[in-house]
Amino acid sequence: MSRSDSVKAIPGQPASSVSIKDIARGLMMPLAILGALLIFGFIEPRILSWDNLHNIAVQTSYLAIFAMAQTMVILTRGFDLSLGFTVSLVSVGASMAMVSMGASETAILVGMGAGVLIALGVGLANGLLIAGIGINPLVTTLGMANIVMALASTISGGFPVTGIPAGFTATFAQTSLLGLPAPIWIAALIFVLLHLILKATRFGRSLYIVGASPKAAVAAGIRKFPILTIAYTICALLAGLGALLLTARTGSGEPNLGGNLTLEAIAAAVVGGVRLSGGEGGVGAAVLGALFVTVLSNGMNLVQIDGYLQQICLGVIIIISLIISRDEFRR
């Protein structure tokens, strides 16, 4: 698992020098990705074609956004089980807002604004319940997941919302720059911004300390309330942004768009090296994990492995990653 962007969140301690073991850990995930590509490519040569590699890059950009979202809260020893259903609610809500305004640039702006507000509301609610009242993140986000799932199904009637402006799809799903589609550029921009936030701001350093050692955070005078609230709000906002990109790709608001995104996002972050015990990992690990999960999914699809078996494989990989992470922590 990648450790290249992890932080030892102990106040007052200097950063340790990079050892051969650290370098080896940093290379594990890139080598695993390369190995998966070569193995699947040997079985089905189409996997290594340019068109398929381009498809993997696009698919990874979506999952990477959600994995980076989960990373923000996993670093605090939490996670967001409502992420996938937030995606569905934003997709439906934004699409209905656009359709109600007609096919115009104003409609696109209104729809995107509605999506952002929905995501902001979910994130703030999660953050305030967890940080303000002290409810366990599992219970809070599981309850929120049921609420937003019901809302998405109710307001859409369980059916896709069609008729969104063609300009929305053209801009966020079909536009390319230097040969790379918009989702890849947006994911890259999010990566840079979050990396800078985590590594170069007081909030980022506080986030790591809160996750690594709550007692140390108290001793350092760090208030958990604003840190946790902001973390869950950022997570939901990123989920909303990803939802808008997926909606542009599908061309309609889908009440089931979130699907297995919650599990896949957590899996990508954990497999990449973001530790569930908090305080270690980063967005670079999340992106590598997203690429690995996407390569596995793409490869298993092309070699025609059953979808249920794919879910089993993903679950096994998560468990193995947690076991490795636990053993490393004990050492």
C-alpha positions in Angstrom: 0.0 0.0 0.0 1.2 3.5 -0.8 2.7 5.5 2.1 4.2 8.2 0.1 1.8 10.9 1.4 1.2 9.6 4.9 1.9 11.7 7.9 3.1 10.7 11.4 0.7 13.0 13.3 2.6 13.4 16.6 2.9 17.0 17.6 6.5 18.2 18.1 8.2 15.2 16.5 10.3 15.8 13.4 9.5 13.7 10.3 11.5 10.5 10.1 13.9 9.9 7.2 12.8 7.9 4.3 14.0 4.3 4.6 14.3 1.5 2.1 11.2 -0.1 3.7 9.3 3.2 3.1 10.3 3.2 -0.6 9.3 -0.4 -0.9 5.9 0.4 0.5 5.5 3.3 -1.8 6.2 1.0 -4.8 3.8 -1.7 -3.8 0.6 -0.2 -5.2 2.2 0.9 -8.6 3.7 -2.5 -9.0 0.3 -4.2 -8.1 -1.4 -2.0 -10.8 1.2 -2.9 -13.4 1.0 -6.6 -12.4 -2.8 -6.6 -12.7 -2.6 -5.0 -16.1 0.0 -7.5 -17.4 -1.9 -10.6 -16.0 -5.2 -9.5 -17.5 -3.5 -8.4 -20.7 -2.0 -11.9 -21.0 -5.5 -13.4 -20.7 -7.2 -10.8 -22.9 -4.9 -8.6 -25.1 -7.7 -6.0 -25.6 -7.1 -4.8 -22.0 -3.8 -3.3 -23.1 -5.3 -1.5 -26.1 -5.1 2.3 -26.2 -8.9 2.6 -26.2 -9.3 0.5 -23.1 -6.5 2.2 -21.3 -8.2 5.5 -22.1 -11.4 4.1 -20.7 -9.6 3.0 -17.5 -8.3 6.5 -17.1 -11.8 8.0 -17.4 -13.3 5.5 -15.1 -10.6 6.0 -12.5 -11.2 9.8 -12.5 -14.7 9.3 -11.3 -13.8 6.7 -8.6 -10.8 8.8 -7.6 -13.0 11.8 -6.7 -15.2 9.6 -4.4 -12.1 7.9 -2.9 -10.6 11.3 -2.2 -13.9 12.3 -0.6 -13.8 9.3 1.7 -10.2 9.9 2.5 -11.0 13.3 4.1 -13.2 11.5 6.7 -11.2 8.3 7.0 -8.2 10.4 8.2 -10.4 11.4 11.2 -11.2 7.8 12.0 -14.6 7.9 10.3 -16.2 7.2 7.0 -19.3 8.2 5.1 -21.8 5.5 4.4 -24.2 8.0 2.8 -21.8 8.9 0.0 -23.4 6.7 -2.7 -27.0 7.8 -1.9 -25.8 11.4 -1.8 -24.7 10.9 -5.4 -28.1 9.6 -6.3 -29.9 12.5 -4.6 -27.7 15.1 -6.2 -28.1 13.5 -9.6 -31.9 13.5 -9.3 -32.2 17.0 -7.7 -29.8 18.7 -10.1 -31.5 17.1 -13.1 -35.0 18.1 -12.0 -33.8 21.7 -11.4 -32.3 21.8 -14.9 -35.3 20.3 -16.6 -37.6 22.7 -14.9 -35.6 25.7 -16.3 -35.4 24.4 -19.9 -32.4 23.9 -22.2 -30.3 26.9 -21.4 -27.0 27.9 -19.8 -29.0 29.3 -16.9 -30.7 26.0 -16.4 -27.2 24.3 -16.2 -26.0 26.8 -13.6 -29.2 26.4 -11.6 -29.0 22.6 -11.7 -25.4 22.6 -10.6 -26.1 25.1 -7.8 -29.0 22.9 -6.6 -26.7 19.9 -6.6 -24.0 21.7 -4.6 -26.6 22.9 -2.1 -28.0 19.3 -1.7 -24.5 18.0 -1.1 -23.7 20.8 1.3 -26.8 20.1 3.3 -26.0 16.4 3.6 -22.3 17.1 4.6 -23.2 19.7 7.2 -25.8 17.5 8.7 -23.4 14.6 9.0 -20.7 16.8 10.4 -22.8 18.5 12.9 -24.3 15.3 14.2 -20.9 13.6 14.5 -18.9 16.6 15.7 -21.5 18.5 17.6 -23.7 15.8 19.2 -21.0 13.1 19.2 -23.0 10.4 17.4 -20.8 7.6 16.0 -20.0 8.1 12.3 -21.3 4.6 11.4 -24.7 5.3 12.9 -24.9 8.8 11.6 -24.0 8.2 8.0 -26.0 5.0 7.9 -29.1 6.9 9.0 -28.3 9.7 6.6 -27.9 7.1 3.8 -31.5 5.9 4.4 -32.8 9.4 4.4 -31.2 10.5 1.2 -32.0 7.2 -0.5 -35.7 7.7 0.3 -35.6 11.3 -0.9 -34.0 10.4 -4.2 -36.6 7.6 -4.8 -39.5 9.7 -3.7 -38.9 12.9 -5.7 -38.0 11.0 -8.8 -40.7 8.4 -8.5 -38.1 5.8 -8.9 -37.5 6.7 -12.5 -34.7 8.5 -14.3 -35.1 12.2 -14.8 -34.6 12.8 -18.6 -34.4 15.9 -20.7 -31.4 17.6 -19.1 -29.7 20.2 -21.4 -27.4 18.8 -24.0 -24.9 21.5 -23.2 -24.4 20.0 -19.7 -23.5 16.6 -21.2 -21.3 18.2 -23.9 -19.4 20.3 -21.4 -18.7 17.8 -18.6 -18.7 14.5 -20.4 -17.6 15.1 -24.0 -15.2 18.1 -23.8 -11.5 17.2 -24.1 -8.3 19.2 -23.5 -5.0 17.9 -24.9 -6.8 14.6 -25.6 -8.0 14.2 -22.0 -11.7 14.4 -21.1 -13.0 16.9 -18.6 -13.5 14.4 -15.8 -9.7 13.6 -15.8 -8.8 17.3 -15.6 -11.4 17.9 -12.8 -10.1 14.9 -10.8 -6.5 16.1 -11.2 -7.5 19.6 -10.0 -9.2 18.2 -7.0 -6.2 16.1 -6.2 -3.8 19.1 -6.3 -6.2 21.2 -4.2 -6.7 18.5 -1.5 -3.0 17.6 -1.4 -2.1 21.3 -0.8 -4.9 21.5 1.9 -3.7 18.4 3.7 0.0 19.2 3.5 0.3 23.0 3.6 -2.5 24.3 5.8 -3.2 24.3 9.5 -6.5 22.5 8.8 -4.7 19.7 7.0 -2.2 19.2 9.8 -5.0 19.3 12.4 -7.0 16.7 10.5 -4.1 14.2 10.7 -3.5 14.9 14.4 -7.2 14.5 15.2 -7.2 11.1 13.4 -3.9 9.8 14.7 -4.3 10.8 18.3 -7.4 12.5 19.7 -5.6 13.0 23.0 -2.7 14.7 21.3 -5.2 16.9 19.5 -6.7 18.0 22.8 -3.2 18.7 24.2 -2.3 20.7 21.1 -5.4 22.8 21.6 -7.1 21.6 18.4 -10.9 21.8 18.5 -12.5 18.7 16.9 -15.8 20.3 16.1 -14.7 22.5 13.2 -12.2 19.9 11.9 -14.8 17.1 11.7 -17.6 19.4 10.4 -15.4 20.7 7.6 -14.1 17.2 6.8 -17.6 15.7 6.3 -18.8 18.7 4.4 -15.8 18.5 2.0 -16.6 14.7 1.6 -20.2 15.4 0.7 -19.3 18.3 -1.7 -16.9 16.1 -3.5 -19.6 13.4 -3.7 -21.9 16.0 -5.2 -19.3 17.1 -7.8 -18.8 13.5 -8.8 -22.5 13.0 -9.0 -22.8 16.0 -11.5 -20.0 14.5 -13.6 -21.7 11.0 -13.6 -25.0 12.6 -14.5 -23.5 14.4 -17.4 -22.1 11.1 -18.6 -25.4 9.2 -18.3 -27.4 12.1 -19.7 -30.1 11.7 -17.0 -30.7 12.0 -13.3 -30.6 8.4 -11.9 -32.1 7.6 -8.5 -29.8 4.5 -8.4 -26.6 6.2 -9.7 -24.8 5.8 -6.3 -25.0 2.0 -6.5 -21.9 0.5 -4.9 -19.9 3.7 -4.9 -19.7 3.9 -1.1 -18.0 0.5 -0.9 -15.8 1.1 -3.9 -14.7 4.5 -2.6 -13.8 3.1 0.8 -12.1 0.1 -0.8 -10.0 2.3 -3.1 -8.9 4.5 -0.2 -8.0 1.6 2.1 -6.3 -0.5 -0.6 -4.3 2.5 -1.6 -3.0 2.9 1.9 -5.4 5.2 3.9 -5.5 3.7 7.3 -9.0 3.2 8.9 -7.5 3.9 12.3 -6.9 7.5 11.2 -4.1 9.9 10.7 -2.2 8.1 7.9 -2.6 8.2 4.2 -3.6 10.9 1.7 -5.2 11.7 -1.6 -2.3 10.2 -3.5 -3.0 6.8 -1.9 -6.7 7.2 -2.7 -6.0 7.9 -6.4 -3.6 4.9 -6.7 -6.2 2.7 -4.9 -8.9 4.0 -7.3 -6.7 3.1 -10.3 -6.1 -0.4 -8.9 -9.8 -1.1 -8.2 -10.7 0.2 -11.7 -8.1 -2.0 -13.4 -9.3 -5.0 -11.5 -13.0 -4.2 -12.4 -12.1 -3.5 -16.0 -10.0 -6.7 -16.3 -12.6 -8.9 -14.7 -15.3 -7.5 -17.0 -13.3 -8.1 -20.1 -12.4 -11.7 -19.1 -16.1 -12.1 -18.3 -16.0 -12.8 -14.6 -19.4 -12.8 -13.0 -20.4 -9.6 -11.3 -21.1 -11.2 -8.0 -17.7 -12.8 -8.0 -16.2 -9.4 -8.7 -17.9 -8.1 -5.5 -16.4 -11.1 -3.6 -12.9 -10.3 -5.0 -13.3 -6.7 -3.9 -14.3 -7.7 -0.4 -11.4 -10.1 -0.1 -9.0 -7.4 -1.2 -10.3 -5.0 1.4 -9.9 -7.6 4.1 -6.4 -8.5 3.1 -5.5 -4.8 3.0 -6.8 -4.3 6.5 -4.9 -7.3 7.8 -1.6 -6.0 6.2 -2.3 -2.6 7.6 -2.9 -4.0 11.1 0.2 -6.1 11.1 2.3 -3.1 9.9 0.8 -1.0 12.7 1.7 -3.6 15.3 5.3 -3.7 14.1 
